[in-house]
Amino acid sequence: NAGVTQTPKFQVLKTGQSMTLQCAQDMNHNSMYWYRQDPGMGLRLIYYSASEGTTDKGEVPNGYNVSRLNKREFSLRLESAAPSQTSVYFCASRTGGPDEQFFGPGTRLTVL
Amino acid sequence: EDKVVQSPLSLVVHEGDTVTLNCSYEVTNFRSLLWYKQEKKAPTFLFMLTSSGIEKKSGRLSSILDKKELSSILNITATQTGDSAIYLCAAPSGANSKLTFGKGITLSVRP
């Protein structure tokens, strides 16, 4: 039981490049979330998916797109990366009941 | 707009000290408050508080919610260097439990 996994762990992009961050969970959770964490800012919600086939914007969605591929997988895409998207990205999942979310190990992204 | 504020933002103590970390919130239709510990990587869950005045305890860590004051505290007694971490509090909102996080408290425990 791996919990929530994320790939890659680290990535360096040039401004304007695109990439997809992958997230998968093996806990049969319904809801999945993408957060970004910047120094001194806590975690901020980018997008979330309440269930397979649905996605919704969070607090800071601009510049990102998401896909809930199936119940296990939720990907985050940067179409044209900008230096302001340099951050650590965390994926999380939650079963349908309690509010507790389980987090993946994070992806550290640097955009030059 | 929901808001979670933590204080202090950073704290340095010596091993054996007791620390109190604060979290206040303004959340529409409040139902729970969560505490997480973040070391190098992913935040790990510590406590979820739903009822005012009832202390949750795990070893040297304990937490309590005060709904009247819209706040919560996390206490750590007999601190150890392994307690050095960022402590995050968060409040869920809506049916989909979107979490609003505070900025986090960076705790450093010196030997």
Interface residues (C-beta under 8 A of the other chain):
Chain A: V4 S31 Y33 Y35 G40 M41 G42 L43 R44 L45 Y48 A50 D56 G58 F90 R94 P98 D99 E100 Q101 F102 F103 G104 P105 G106
Chain B: V4 L9 R31 S32 L34 Y36 K41 A42 P43 T44 F45 M48 L88 A90 P92 A95 N96 S97 K98 L99 T100 F101 G102 K103 G104
